[in-house]
Amino acid sequence: MVFGKIDYINLLPFHIFLKKYKMVNALKKACEYKKSYPAAVNKKFKKRLVGGAVISSIESNKKNLKTLPLGIVAKKNVKSVLVEKNTVSASDPHSATSNVLAKVLGIEGKVLIGDKALKAYIKNPDNYIDLAKIWTEKYRLPFVFARLSINSHFNIYKKISDSFKNKRIRIPTYILNKYAHERQISQKDIKEYLKLISYNIGEKEKRGLKLFLKKSTQLNHNLK
């Protein structure tokens, strides 16, 4: 049983939960071994090299693919999925959903995601457009960037997902220190950022996801 881990701050509470979860001694090692950025985790999942992973919303929209109502959700702004103002349009190679979101919203410029985006936004917020903020202002729905998708051991992952949704996760100070040092983002900013992230995909989130996937499909048809 191998889990694909996106090594970004936005999933830090989930990975802390996994380390403490009673069933995952083997999974803990696998999580560390398979950690990567979103696009790479998408590829590993597609090749069935991992049993489960939080993969991009675009990649999770496959026929017969099993998903669970847990993912990375922005209720309003998110600070880590951006378009840099006054730049030539360019995709972020580590992303899938965010690149499409910029096109769906008709926003031109260089797409930037993840911890490097968060660091850039904190330093110069006026230089960037927050894509989740634009989405929620336009459609009054949260934006689902990724969701937990399953290749194998569905029942085990379902138990993990159900248990996580009912937990309040405290991040130990030593882990905050580690991430603050590695990512060059203060502990305070990490804590404030995580307040913007939700993990439960309820009815409103499902409506937002459905709308995005519909618009991304329309965009693909228009480009053909």
GIJOHU-V957832 format. One record per residue. N is the residue number from 1. SS is DSSP state (hx for helix, st for strand, lp for the rest). OMEGA is omega as a letter, one per 30 degrees, with the letter a starting at -180 (NA if undefined). D_LAST is the distance of its C-alpha to the last C-alpha in Angstrom with 2 decimals. Layout:
N_SS_OMEGA_D_LAST / N_SS_OMEGA_D_LAST
This chain:
1_lp_a_39.46 / 2_lp_a_37.29 / 3_st_l_35.47 / 4_st_a_32.68 / 5_st_l_33.74 / 6_st_a_31.66 / 7_lp_l_34.25 / 8_lp_a_33.71 / 9_hx_a_36.26 / 10_hx_l_34.21 / 11_hx_a_35.06 / 12_hx_l_38.62 / 13_hx_l_40.34 / 14_hx_a_38.66 / 15_hx_l_39.71 / 16_hx_l_43.22 / 17_hx_a_43.36 / 18_hx_a_42.34 / 19_hx_a_45.14 / 20_hx_a_47.65 / 21_lp_a_46.36 / 22_lp_a_49.04 / 23_lp_a_46.97 / 24_lp_l_45.15 / 25_hx_l_47.55 / 26_hx_a_45.41 / 27_hx_l_42.20 / 28_hx_a_43.44 / 29_hx_a_43.56 / 30_hx_l_40.20 / 31_hx_a_38.61 / 32_hx_a_40.00 / 33_hx_a_39.02 / 34_lp_a_35.38 / 35_st_a_34.74 / 36_st_l_31.78 / 37_lp_a_28.96 / 38_hx_a_26.13 / 39_hx_l_23.48 / 40_hx_l_26.29 / 41_hx_l_27.56 / 42_hx_a_24.14 / 43_hx_l_24.30 / 44_hx_l_27.92 / 45_hx_a_27.23 / 46_hx_l_24.44 / 47_lp_l_26.95 / 48_lp_l_29.59 / 49_lp_l_31.83 / 50_lp_a_32.61 / 51_lp_l_33.68 / 52_st_l_32.37 / 53_st_l_30.60 / 54_st_a_29.26 / 55_st_a_25.61 / 56_st_a_22.70 / 57_hx_l_21.50 / 58_hx_a_17.93 / 59_hx_a_19.50 / 60_hx_a_22.00 / 61_lp_a_19.55 / 62_lp_l_19.92 / 63_lp_l_21.41 / 64_lp_l_25.19 / 65_lp_l_25.39 / 66_st_l_28.63 / 67_st_l_28.79 / 68_st_a_31.69 / 69_st_l_32.03 / 70_st_a_32.60 / 71_st_l_30.34 / 72_st_a_29.93 / 73_st_l_29.87 / 74_st_l_30.25 / 75_lp_l_32.17 / 76_lp_l_31.84 / 77_lp_a_31.58 / 78_lp_l_31.30 / 79_lp_a_32.08 / 80_lp_l_30.21 / 81_st_a_26.50 / 82_st_l_26.23 / 83_st_l_24.52 / 84_st_a_26.97 / 85_lp_l_27.59 / 86_lp_l_27.46 / 87_lp_l_25.49 / 88_lp_a_22.42 / 89_lp_l_19.39 / 90_st_l_19.54 / 91_lp_l_18.88 / 92_lp_a_21.97 / 93_lp_a_22.04 / 94_lp_a_24.18 / 95_lp_l_21.78 / 96_lp_a_18.74 / 97_hx_a_19.03 / 98_hx_l_20.38 / 99_hx_l_17.55 / 100_hx_a_15.12 / 101_hx_l_17.92 / 102_hx_l_18.18 / 103_hx_l_14.59 / 104_hx_a_15.16 / 105_lp_l_18.39 / 106_lp_a_17.09 / 107_lp_a_19.74 / 108_lp_l_19.58 / 109_lp_a_21.88 / 110_st_l_22.86 / 111_st_a_22.48 / 112_st_a_25.74 / 113_st_l_26.74 / 114_hx_a_29.83 / 115_hx_l_33.43 / 116_hx_l_32.79 / 117_hx_l_30.89 / 118_hx_l_33.78 / 119_hx_l_36.28 / 120_hx_a_34.53 / 121_hx_l_34.28 / 122_hx_a_37.95 / 123_hx_a_38.98 / 124_lp_a_37.05 / 125_hx_a_35.36 / 126_hx_a_34.90 / 127_hx_a_32.56 / 128_st_l_29.85 / 129_st_l_27.68 / 130_st_a_28.04 / 131_hx_l_24.68 / 132_hx_l_26.49 / 133_hx_l_28.80 / 134_hx_l_26.09 / 135_hx_a_24.44 / 136_hx_l_27.84 / 137_hx_a_28.92 / 138_hx_a_25.88 / 139_hx_l_25.72 / 140_lp_l_29.27 / 141_lp_l_28.19 / 142_lp_l_28.66 / 143_st_l_25.83 / 144_st_a_25.70 / 145_st_a_24.59 / 146_st_l_25.60 / 147_st_a_27.50 / 148_st_a_29.98 / 149_st_a_28.51 / 150_st_l_30.75 / 151_lp_a_30.89 / 152_lp_l_34.64 / 153_lp_a_37.81 / 154_hx_a_36.14 / 155_hx_l_39.53 / 156_hx_l_40.69 / 157_hx_l_37.64 / 158_hx_l_38.01 / 159_hx_l_41.61 / 160_hx_a_40.66 / 161_hx_a_38.01 / 162_hx_l_40.45 / 163_hx_a_43.21 / 164_hx_a_41.24 / 165_hx_a_40.20 / 166_lp_a_43.90 / 167_lp_l_45.02 / 168_lp_a_45.68 / 169_lp_l_45.09 / 170_lp_l_47.43 / 171_lp_a_46.35 / 172_lp_a_49.44 / 173_hx_a_50.53 / 174_hx_l_50.46 / 175_hx_l_46.76 / 176_hx_l_46.01 / 177_hx_a_48.05 / 178_hx_a_46.16 / 179_hx_l_42.70 / 180_hx_l_44.03 / 181_hx_a_45.39 / 182_hx_a_42.41 / 183_hx_a_39.74 / 184_lp_l_42.03 / 185_lp_a_41.50 / 186_lp_l_44.64 / 187_hx_l_45.70 / 188_hx_a_45.73 / 189_hx_l_42.13 / 190_hx_a_41.05 / 191_hx_l_42.90 / 192_hx_l_41.46 / 193_hx_a_37.91 / 194_hx_l_38.38 / 195_lp_a_39.45 / 196_lp_a_35.88 / 197_st_l_34.52 / 198_st_a_34.78 / 199_st_a_34.24 / 200_st_l_34.64 / 201_lp_l_31.60 / 202_lp_a_33.23 / 203_hx_a_32.04 / 204_hx_l_30.93 / 205_hx_l_29.01 / 206_hx_l_27.33 / 207_hx_l_26.25 / 208_hx_l_24.82 / 209_hx_l_22.95 / 210_hx_l_21.63 / 211_hx_l_20.42 / 212_hx_a_18.69 / 213_hx_l_16.93 / 214_hx_a_15.87 / 215_hx_l_14.51 / 216_hx_l_12.72 / 217_hx_l_11.02 / 218_hx_l_10.15 / 219_hx_l_8.87 / 220_hx_l_6.48 / 221_hx_a_5.34 / 222_hx_a_5.52 / 223_hx_a_3.80 / 224_lp_NA_0.00
